[in-house]
């Protein structure tokens, strides 16, 4: 690592906004046996099958005798509004 900051292009920045504004399809991930809901947490059953865009949304991790579980960020209304604005243009 050189200590330089990564600079995103406008298109990359817009793509990140759109990715973080989308809801995570937890039903599909649970149905496929990737995650299971445990209160406010999700138990990770198959980390290798968690999509990269979902991995980027992890905000907390916890480890116990059953394995590990995570919490995810939720898209804010402001982020969704901004994404909608970029998707129209």
C-alpha positions in Angstrom: 0.0 0.0 0.0 1.4 3.4 -1.0 -0.8 5.5 1.3 -2.5 7.1 -1.7 -6.3 7.4 -1.5 -8.4 5.7 -4.1 -10.3 8.3 -6.2 -13.6 7.2 -7.7 -14.7 8.3 -11.0 -18.2 9.9 -11.3 -19.6 6.7 -12.7 -18.1 4.6 -9.9 -19.4 7.0 -7.3 -22.9 6.8 -8.8 -22.7 3.0 -8.9 -21.8 2.8 -5.2 -24.7 5.1 -4.3 -27.1 2.8 -6.3 -25.7 -0.3 -4.7 -26.0 1.1 -1.2 -29.6 2.3 -1.9 -30.9 -1.1 -2.8 -32.6 -3.4 -0.3 -30.8 -6.7 0.4 -32.9 -9.7 -0.7 -32.8 -11.6 2.7 -35.6 -13.9 1.7 -33.6 -15.3 -1.2 -30.4 -15.6 0.9 -32.3 -17.5 3.6 -34.1 -19.7 1.1 -30.7 -20.6 -0.4 -29.3 -21.5 3.0 -26.7 -18.7 3.0 -28.1 -16.8 6.1 -30.6 -17.3 8.8 -32.3 -14.5 10.9 -31.5 -14.4 14.6 -33.1 -11.3 16.1 -31.4 -8.2 14.7 -28.5 -10.4 13.4 -28.1 -12.9 10.6 -26.2 -16.1 11.2 -23.9 -16.8 8.3 -24.0 -20.3 7.1 -22.1 -20.0 3.8 -20.0 -16.9 3.6 -18.6 -17.8 0.2 -22.1 -17.5 -1.2 -22.8 -14.1 0.3 -22.7 -11.7 -2.7 -19.9 -9.1 -2.7 -22.4 -6.1 -2.7 -24.0 -7.6 0.4 -20.7 -8.2 2.1 -19.9 -4.5 1.7 -23.0 -3.7 3.8 -21.8 -5.6 6.9 -21.7 -3.1 9.9 -21.0 -5.5 12.8 -19.8 -9.1 13.3 -20.0 -11.4 16.3 -18.5 -14.8 16.8 -19.9 -17.5 19.2 -19.9 -21.3 19.6 -22.4 -21.6 16.7 -20.2 -19.7 14.2 -20.5 -16.1 13.3 -23.3 -13.6 12.6 -23.5 -10.2 11.1 -25.6 -7.0 11.0 -26.1 -5.1 7.8 -26.6 -1.4 7.0 -30.0 -0.4 5.7 -30.4 2.1 2.9 -31.4 5.6 4.1 -34.2 7.5 2.4 -31.7 10.2 1.4 -29.5 7.5 -0.3 -32.5 6.1 -2.1 -33.6 9.6 -3.3 -30.1 10.3 -4.5 -29.9 6.9 -6.4 -33.3 7.6 -8.0 -32.1 11.0 -9.2 -29.0 9.4 -10.8 -31.0 6.6 -12.3 -33.3 9.1 -14.1 -30.4 10.9 -15.7 
